[in-house]
Structures are given as C-alpha cells and as structure tokens.
Amino acid sequence: MTKKILFAALALAGAVCFAQDTTVRRGEAENYEYYKKLWTERTKGNILSKGKKVTFSIPTNYRLTNDDKDPFDLTDGKTVNDKKSLIWFHKDSVGWFGGISDGGVNFQIDLGEVKNVDRFVIRCLGGEVQKTLGFPKRFEIFVSKDGKNYYRTAFMQKLAESDQSLSDFKNSYYIPERGKAIVYPFEFEVNAEARYIAFTIASAAGGLFSDELAVMEGNPKKAGFNAAYKTEPMPFYTKGVLVSPKINEFVLTKNIITPTFFTYCDMRQPAQKKSPMMLELDLPEGVEAVSPKAAKVEKYTDKKGQKRVKLTMQVKPRPWSGTMLQEMFFKVTKNIPAGNKAYFTSYSNGVEPIKQEFPFRVIDIAPVPKLKRIHVSLAWMGDNDARKYPEFLKAWQTLGFNAVNGFAHYFSNKDRDQRNAFFDEVRKRGMKVIMTDSPIHYMPGKGKKGHEMNCLDNKIVAVCPSYRGEFHKKECNRIQACVIKSKPDYVFFDIEAFYSSHVTAKRCSRCLAAMKAAGMTSMDEFTKKVVAERLADFQAAVKRGADDAGIKCPPIGLYGKGPGAIDRSQPVLDWKQLYPRSIAISQPSLYVGERPWLIQERIRMTHKLMKNRNIIPWLTAGTYGEMRPQFVEYSALEALLNGAGGITYYAYWDFDNPLDYAGMANALRMIAPYEDLVMDGELVEIPVDGVNTSAIRKGNEMLLLVGNYRKPDMKVTVKLPFKKVETVNDLRNGEKFKAGTTLQLNVPRSDIRLLYIKGK
C-alpha cells in the first residue's frame, strides 16, 4: 500500500486479465486441473523473477508454511502439487494468518537490472474453506527503475457477490467461493521496463497464502510500452507506518466541516505494534484540528516567512473499513492562499518516520437549495457517526442531503436520550429519517452448518426459503421493535442471504415437502413464492411497528432489486411478487465507478418498466476503487435524469475527501431549481453519435445531459425536439446559446454538458 493514491480510478486502472475465466463464470470454481493449466498458459515465456528474493513488509507468520526459504518460495519455479489446493499445509507456500493490517502486505522483487516486463502473475488462495481463507480484496502493482520512484501499472478490487455482474478481471473481479480451496493465477499487465516489481495484496479476512509468482519478460515494441512512467510517481515502502490522504492532495472545506479519511499501512514488526501510530501534520496557519484534538500544536514561521502550524495526533484504524483510519475533522479559520503544501510525517516508537509532501488547498462548497421531492441520503452511515461529526446537520443540509439514517438494530439504551434528541432535531429541520436494516443477517446462527434456519440435507450452507420457525418469528419481532425505536420515514432493507438458496432448496427435504403440500411442481417458482411471503411478513412487522409508534407506515426499499432482473444473483427474490405487495421502492446497486453510462442504462430501464419514480438507487463515491470527484457528480445526474426519484449512497468512508461531497453537491445544486421538471417530466430519447444523452421534458422545458465518458474530445450536433427554441443555457458554466433547434457542442473527454432548454 504505501502510496499517495490508495485506489486507482476504475476507468483508468490498468489491471488486465488477458483471458476472461469462463470456468469461473460457469461456477466450476473448484477445478484444480483447470487452474493449473491456466497458470501454465499465463507463464509461457521467459520468467525474469525465477530465483529472485522477495521482500515482505510483514514477516510471514503461518507456522505450517513458515521457514527460512520463504523469501524464495514464490520464485523457485515450483507450485504446490495438491489436488485439493490446500497450499497452507505446504512449506513451499508463504502465508499470513492474522497480524496483517488492513493495508495488506507489500512485496518487492529486485530483478538485478532494468528489464522489459510484460506481465505479472501470482497464484493466490481463495474459496473460503474457512471464512478467513478467501481471495484477496485488493491488488496493486508498481514498477520502478531506481527503487525510489514507483509507478502504478495495475489495480484490481474484489467484488461483493451482489455486484458480481461488474466483474471484468481488469478493474474488479468476482470468483465464487463455496467452501472449497482454489488457487487462482491472477494476471496483471505491466508492459514497462523495470528493475523493481512491487505489489500490495490486501487480505479479505485475515488469511493470505500464495505459492508462486512470475514476472514475465516483455517486448519494448508492444503498444503502450512504458505508459506507466507518464503517470505521477509514488513512494513504496516495506517498513514503518505510512499514513496518507486517499488522493494525491490534502483538501479541506472552509464554509462547513467535512470529514477527512486517511489511509494507512502498518508495516511494523509485531512487538512494535504495541506503540501508538502517530501523525504530524505540517500545514499553513489557520487550520485547527477539531476532532480528535491534536496532542501537540506548534506554530512557527518557515524559511520563506510563511506562518505554519504542526499538529501532532495519534491515529487509529476505523473498524471494518479496510485501510482507513478513524475520520478526522479540521476547521479552517482564515483565508489560506493557493499553492501551499502539506507535509505528513507518520511514525511510531522503534521505526523510522516516513515523510511525504502533498499539495494543499481549501475549497468552499456552495449551499444546495432545499430539495422537497428528490430524496438524497447517505444511508450507510450510522447515527453514531453523525453524532460524532462536528456541526453535522449544518454540513448535511448545505451539501443537499435531506434524510439521515439510523441502524436501529444497534441502538443502545446507554445513549438513548442523546440519540432521541438528535433525531428530534433532524425532524425539526424538515429532514426525513431512514431505518436501514438487514433482515435474516441478524438471525442467531446464520451461516452455521446444521442450523434449523438453513436448508436441510446440503453440504452448502444457505438460508432455507421455506423456513418459518422460531428464528423467523423472532426476526419479525425484532424488525417491529426497530421501527418503534427509530420511527422512520423510510425503511431500506439490505438482504443478501439467498445467493445459493435456489440451489440448496432442490435438495432440502423441508422445501420439497412444503412444495408438495402447496401443490407446486417447480422448485424455482416455489422458492420465489415462499420468499415473497417471507418479505410480506417483514413488511407486516414494519406496519405493526409503525402502528405502535403512531406514525405512517414507511415505504420499504430493497437493495439490489427492481424490475428487469437487476440482481440475477438472488433469483429467489422475484420483483413481480415483491412489488408493490411488500416492497415499494426499487434500489438498484450501481457501484459502477467511472462508468456512469451503466447508471443511465439501468435507471432508464427500471423507470420504463415501473412507469414511476419509486426508484432510489444505491450509488457510491468509491466502493470499488477511487473515483474522480467529477464522476460522483455525473453519477448523480445520470440517475436523476433517467427516472430516479432520489439517490442514496454506500458508504460514509467512501466520501473520503471534500471533493467527493463537492461533486455530489454540484449535481444537486444545478438540479434543484428544476426539481418539478425532474420529478414530473417525461424521458426523451435524443440520440447523438459517440456520446451518452439523457433528457427529461415537461411541456416546453427540458433538461439535457450530454456525457462524453469514453472517447477523446468531441464536437457533436444535437437536434432538439422543439419546433422553436427560445432559451439554451449551460447550467455548469453559464454559457448561453443562440436560439435554434440544432446545437453544436464541444464535449471534452470525461466531461459533460448539462443544458436547460425552453422551446415550443
């Protein structure tokens, strides 16, 4: 990890799997011979790394693989010959089991001299024989000629099962893991000359095992050779503590307080980890640490006569959020001129400090006018986070949010009064309350073999669609109690428990007996029916809770579901039987990174089938890789201009810098004056070669979004669907066009034009 930018933008990341693994896509994920053959194919040619030493940032620690040969086990030319792929029992493997920070392990290979490199291949264990033995959650590959400046050539992120349709084995991947070991040969394009090959592998659940890697010789005449060196260099470390902003600059807001998330990589020896991680921030004067408070504040004047401040702070990991530290909040108390620098020094007792320099700037985020009809929320953020956030409600309303979430399942009596006062203030300000909940996931014993709530007579553990026993009844009661406690205006269900149920039900004696009793012959249709009944029970629990709380029954949204088989990975969830019987809001999961055209396609399709705006998709500011802030803006616009009635986000920590919030706020600020047009207008097709177009028309008014997401700078011609045009204004840059039914637009690469048009 060790770099100035933690994640590559999805659209720009260079990880390439040269051949899509169709065996994985067919679900034959335990085919040992296939993956052995795939390794052989991917390592044809001259292996430059053979016999070279591998340096690890964290010492190998698994006793069954650990020995003095570990630095050479990955380059000795030998893969483990075990048809069950149990490589963690073999000394020829290297392994870590616990003791790995969320930043993962950094590896480095010195080839001895600069060589032409084509690709990098490494065999890694997955399959989840145990939950701790899953595939890595992230890979990053770097090259260097001098061992000082490193350049990223590849990045790939592991997908959640619900997002497997986004797997391309370039920027992100998904391989089914069903309790059998798999050793998969991950392949990444390098296509550059390098002496040093460095890479980071982040563990998904505490275990990390590999038995071989290969750095393959390349051809300098290959297209794009050395393109990596045209990007910005980054540092790479194998010792110490590294703390960095997630993007290659340190940005703060002046008019409101926004959270700052730093990434970290802990490369200390086990004994050193008893000492706290420390961070010294050397910043222009006028920056104050609000939370946590700085342990030490030093003001000084530098050699250039500029007044500065050093803030010394102890930093701690944020639980369950990957590589992130606990968020920090800073206040800017004076005007700070452009062109300043921020200096980061991260250290701990017994390790050499790591010093880094970043550009520093301060931005204002202009307030978004209050939206009355369009829903805007960050629903994967708990009230605990909100209550720890200084001046939260001021910031939230400035940014355009009009709803606040609470995970009622975790509400505690210890802070009940403070929590109730917080939500009273939320409602007083005219904002809505969401209850995000994960039914079934909270049921005791979920995931354990032999539990009564799982399908019977199966090796695979999966929730039984026909189960209606004690735990189901308790779950309905729990949902009812959560509604009473939170008094929500919306309920968002996140149910990701049925991925294998359509398979296990076919061998489940309980499901087979229930299907026969129901007079049905198709298990596929039966499971859809009984799961729909189960969700109807959950909806009834919500209604009972609302009645008990004296509130209107809140509409329920369901993550990842909508018409048109949005989520094919849980086929037992049949939209036609769920909507509008128990589910009122479609919530497609659209963590698509820098591919906003996918949002356009899916929201437009959903709106066409539903014929209304009961659509609130889950968007993101970087769940599967860092997004450039303008793509946060584009994603919101594509959703709202294609039929969505609002947007919500996963997750709080993915808004890791103020620019992400600014991107979203830019979109909402432009849309706000035309809220009725967005909510009541008709979708219009305006095809334009080479770009994406989204348009909404109501009477004589229209909003038109033209996005050039994939091509070089373009000049396009747009024919407007009016007999006469009176007004054409660009809402982003203020440009006014001459009236006319045909427009000539310049649309740069990775840019948009958003136009308000009035005609007859």
Rosetta blueprint (number, residue, H / E / L):
1 M L
2 T L
3 K L
4 K L
5 I L
6 L L
7 F L
8 A L
9 A L
10 L L
11 A L
12 L L
13 A L
14 G L
15 A L
16 V L
17 C L
18 F L
19 A L
20 Q L
21 D L
22 T H
23 T H
24 V H
25 R H
26 R L
27 G L
28 E L
29 A L
30 E L
31 N L
32 Y H
33 E H
34 Y H
35 Y H
36 K H
37 K H
38 L H
39 W H
40 T H
41 E H
42 R H
43 T L
44 K L
45 G L
46 N L
47 I E
48 L L
49 S L
50 K L
51 G L
52 K L
53 K L
54 V E
55 T E
56 F E
57 S L
58 I L
59 P L
60 T L
61 N L
62 Y L
63 R L
64 L L
65 T L
66 N L
67 D L
68 D L
69 K L
70 D H
71 P H
72 F H
73 D H
74 L L
75 T L
76 D L
77 G L
78 K L
79 T L
80 V L
81 N L
82 D L
83 K L
84 K L
85 S L
86 L L
87 I H
88 W H
89 F H
90 H L
91 K L
92 D L
93 S L
94 V E
95 G E
96 W E
97 F E
98 G L
99 G L
100 I L
101 S L
102 D L
103 G L
104 G L
105 V E
106 N E
107 F E
108 Q E
109 I E
110 D E
111 L E
112 G E
113 E E
114 V E
115 K E
116 N E
117 V E
118 D E
119 R E
120 F E
121 V E
122 I E
123 R E
124 C E
125 L E
126 G E
127 G L
128 E L
129 V L
130 Q L
131 K L
132 T L
133 L L
134 G L
135 F L
136 P L
137 K L
138 R E
139 F E
140 E E
141 I E
142 F E
143 V E
144 S E
145 K L
146 D L
147 G L
148 K L
149 N L
150 Y E
151 Y E
152 R E
153 T E
154 A E
155 F E
156 M E
157 Q E
158 K E
159 L L
160 A L
161 E H
162 S H
163 D H
164 Q H
165 S H
166 L H
167 S L
168 D L
169 F L
170 K L
171 N L
172 S E
173 Y E
174 Y L
175 I L
176 P L
177 E L
178 R L
179 G L
180 K L
181 A L
182 I E
183 V E
184 Y E
185 P E
186 F E
187 E E
188 F E
189 E E
190 V E
191 N E
192 A E
193 E E
194 A E
195 R E
196 Y E
197 I E
198 A E
199 F E
200 T E
201 I E
202 A E
203 S L
204 A L
205 A L
206 G L
207 G E
208 L E
209 F E
210 S E
211 D E
212 E E
213 L E
214 A E
215 V E
216 M E
217 E E
218 G L
219 N L
220 P L
221 K L
222 K L
223 A L
224 G L
225 F L
226 N L
227 A H
228 A H
229 Y H
230 K H
231 T L
232 E L
233 P L
234 M E
235 P L
236 F L
237 Y L
238 T L
239 K L
240 G E
241 V E
242 L E
243 V E
244 S E
245 P E
246 K L
247 I L
248 N L
249 E L
250 F E
251 V E
252 L E
253 T E
254 K L
255 N L
256 I L
257 I L
258 T L
259 P E
260 T E
261 F L
262 F E
263 T E
264 Y E
265 C E
266 D E
267 M E
268 R L
269 Q L
270 P H
271 A H
272 Q H
273 K H
274 K H
275 S L
276 P L
277 M E
278 M E
279 L E
280 E E
281 L E
282 D E
283 L E
284 P E
285 E L
286 G L
287 V E
288 E E
289 A E
290 V E
291 S E
292 P L
293 K L
294 A L
295 A L
296 K E
297 V E
298 E E
299 K E
300 Y E
301 T E
302 D L
303 K L
304 K L
305 G L
306 Q L
307 K E
308 R E
309 V E
310 K E
311 L E
312 T E
313 M E
314 Q E
315 V E
316 K L
317 P E
318 R L
319 P L
320 W L
321 S L
322 G L
323 T L
324 M E
325 L E
326 Q L
327 E L
328 M E
329 F E
330 F E
331 K E
332 V E
333 T L
334 K L
335 N L
336 I L
337 P L
338 A L
339 G L
340 N E
341 K E
342 A E
343 Y E
344 F E
345 T E
346 S E
347 Y E
348 S L
349 N L
350 G L
351 V L
352 E L
353 P L
354 I E
355 K E
356 Q E
357 E E
358 F E
359 P E
360 F E
361 R E
362 V E
363 I E
364 D L
365 I L
366 A L
367 P L
368 V L
369 P L
370 K L
371 L L
372 K L
373 R L
374 I L
375 H E
376 V E
377 S E
378 L L
379 A L
380 W L
381 M L
382 G L
383 D H
384 N H
385 D H
386 A H
387 R H
388 K H
389 Y L
390 P L
391 E L
392 F H
393 L H
394 K H
395 A H
396 W H
397 Q H
398 T H
399 L H
400 G L
401 F L
402 N L
403 A E
404 V E
405 N E
406 G E
407 F L
408 A H
409 H H
410 Y H
411 F L
412 S L
413 N H
414 K H
415 D H
416 R H
417 D H
418 Q H
419 R H
420 N H
421 A H
422 F H
423 F H
424 D H
425 E H
426 V H
427 R H
428 K H
429 R L
430 G L
431 M L
432 K E
433 V E
434 I E
435 M E
436 T E
437 D E
438 S L
439 P L
440 I L
441 H L
442 Y L
443 M L
444 P L
445 G L
446 K L
447 G L
448 K L
449 K L
450 G L
451 H L
452 E L
453 M L
454 N E
455 C L
456 L L
457 D L
458 N L
459 K L
460 I L
461 V L
462 A L
463 V E
464 C L
465 P L
466 S L
467 Y L
468 R L
469 G L
470 E H
471 F H
472 H H
473 K H
474 K H
475 E H
476 C H
477 N H
478 R H
479 I H
480 Q H
481 A H
482 C H
483 V H
484 I H
485 K H
486 S H
487 K L
488 P L
489 D L
490 Y E
491 V E
492 F E
493 F E
494 D L
495 I L
496 E L
497 A L
498 F L
499 Y L
500 S L
501 S H
502 H H
503 V H
504 T H
505 A H
506 K H
507 R H
508 C L
509 S H
510 R H
511 C H
512 L H
513 A H
514 A H
515 M H
516 K H
517 A H
518 A L
519 G L
520 M L
521 T L
522 S L
523 M H
524 D H
525 E H
526 F H
527 T H
528 K H
529 K H
530 V H
531 V H
532 A H
533 E H
534 R H
535 L H
536 A H
537 D H
538 F H
539 Q H
540 A H
541 A H
542 V H
543 K H
544 R H
545 G H
546 A H
547 D H
548 D H
549 A H
550 G L
551 I L
552 K L
553 C L
554 P L
555 P L
556 I E
557 G E
558 L E
559 Y E
560 G L
561 K L
562 G L
563 P L
564 G L
565 A L
566 I L
567 D L
568 R L
569 S L
570 Q L
571 P L
572 V L
573 L L
574 D L
575 W H
576 K H
577 Q H
578 L H
579 Y L
580 P L
581 R L
582 S L
583 I L
584 A L
585 I E
586 S E
587 Q E
588 P L
589 S E
590 L L
591 Y L
592 V L
593 G L
594 E L
595 R L
596 P H
597 W H
598 L H
599 I H
600 Q H
601 E H
602 R H
603 I H
604 R H
605 M H
606 T H
607 H H
608 K H
609 L H
610 M H
611 K L
612 N L
613 R L
614 N L
615 I E
616 I L
617 P L
618 W E
619 L E
620 T L
621 A L
622 G L
623 T L
624 Y L
625 G L
626 E L
627 M L
628 R L
629 P H
630 Q H
631 F H
632 V H
633 E H
634 Y H
635 S H
636 A H
637 L H
638 E H
639 A H
640 L H
641 L L
642 N L
643 G L
644 A L
645 G L
646 G E
647 I E
648 T E
649 Y E
650 Y L
651 A L
652 Y H
653 W H
654 D H
655 F L
656 D L
657 N L
658 P H
659 L H
660 D H
661 Y H
662 A H
663 G H
664 M H
665 A H
666 N H
667 A H
668 L H
669 R H
670 M H
671 I H
672 A H
673 P H
674 Y H
675 E H
676 D H
677 L H
678 V H
679 M H
680 D H
681 G L
682 E E
683 L E
684 V E
685 E L
686 I L
687 P L
688 V L
689 D L
690 G L
691 V L
692 N E
693 T E
694 S E
695 A E
696 I E
697 R E
698 K E
699 G L
700 N L
701 E E
702 M E
703 L E
704 L E
705 L E
706 V E
707 G E
708 N E
709 Y L
710 R L
711 K L
712 P L
713 D L
714 M E
715 K E
716 V E
717 T E
718 V E
719 K E
720 L L
721 P L
722 F L
723 K L
724 K L
725 V E
726 E E
727 T E
728 V E
729 N E
730 D E
731 L L
732 R L
733 N L
734 G L
735 E L
736 K E
737 F L
738 K L
739 A L
740 G L
741 T L
742 T E
743 L E
744 Q E
745 L E
746 N E
747 V E
748 P L
749 R L
750 S L
751 D E
752 I E
753 R E
754 L E
755 L E
756 Y E
757 I E
758 K E
759 G E
760 K L
